[in-house]
Amino acid sequence: MLADKLDYKCECCNNIFNIDELVIHHVKPHKGDLNLMHDFNNMLLCCSSCHTLIHKRLQYHDETDKNECWKAIRESMIIKRTY
């Protein structure tokens, strides 16, 4: 499980949370695609506060902008995964 691998740490704020306080966010919406849904590289483990901030940041971008927005979010917020 991703939360175990990341020691229950939000990849955005780096704080540690209980499992019930963490959310898996999909970088690229999976829209039912099981490959995207289960791809660890498409997952972002975050607390509910950071998850809300991500959605607020993305809501102002149209579909063509979202890849660039996600790239910026990932580069500025995510810890380097070492698993």
Secondary structure, 3 states (H helix, E strand, C coil): CHHHHCCCECCCCCCECCHHHEEEEECCCCCCCHHHHHCHHHEEEEEHHHHHHHHHHHCCCCHHHHHHHHHHHHHHHCCCCCC
